[in-house]
């Protein structure tokens, strides 16, 4: 499970469906990202949309850093 994506989604009080609607993807894709444990298949624009929505860096979303914001 992608704990970062699920945690950020939960922090904002969003369901998978609501998150999907906010960034313009299907609920099934959000579910797949969370179940697969990574966002490796997400496009650059999808990662950027998530990053903007959650106010975190894309590196944080991808698990490359523990810092929420880019330095």
C-alpha positions in Angstrom: 0.0 0.0 0.0 1.3 3.5 -0.8 1.1 4.8 2.7 2.1 8.3 1.7 -0.7 8.7 -0.9 -3.3 7.2 1.5 -2.1 9.3 4.4 -2.2 12.5 2.4 -5.6 11.7 1.0 -6.9 10.9 4.5 -5.2 14.1 6.0 -7.4 16.2 3.6 -10.5 14.1 4.4 -10.8 12.9 0.8 -12.2 9.6 -0.3 -10.5 7.8 -3.2 -13.4 9.0 -5.5 -13.1 12.6 -4.3 -9.3 12.6 -4.9 -9.8 11.1 -8.3 -12.3 13.7 -9.2 -10.0 16.5 -8.0 -7.1 15.5 -10.2 -9.0 14.1 -13.1 -8.4 10.4 -13.0 -10.6 7.4 -12.2 -11.2 6.1 -8.7 -9.8 2.8 -9.8 -6.5 4.4 -10.7 -6.2 5.9 -7.2 -7.1 2.5 -5.7 -4.4 0.8 -7.9 -1.8 3.3 -6.9 -2.5 2.8 -3.2 -2.7 -1.0 -3.5 0.5 -1.3 -5.7 2.5 0.7 -3.1 3.9 3.2 -5.5 3.2 5.9 -7.9 5.8 4.8 -10.4 3.2 4.5 -13.2 1.8 7.9 -12.6 2.4 10.5 -15.3 4.3 13.7 -14.6 1.1 15.7 -14.8 -0.6 13.4 -12.4 2.3 13.6 -9.9 2.3 17.3 -10.2 -1.5 17.5 -9.5 -1.1 15.4 -6.4 1.9 17.4 -5.3 0.0 20.7 -5.7 -3.1 19.4 -4.0 -1.2 18.0 -1.0 1.4 20.8 -0.9 4.2 18.3 -0.9 7.1 17.6 -3.2 6.9 14.9 -5.9 10.0 13.3 -4.3 8.0 13.0 -1.0 5.1 11.4 -2.8 7.4 8.9 -4.5 9.1 8.0 -1.2 12.4 9.4 -2.2 12.6 11.7 0.8 11.0 12.1 4.1 10.9 15.9 3.7 7.4 17.0 2.8 8.5 20.1 0.9 11.4 20.5 -1.5 14.4 22.3 -0.1 
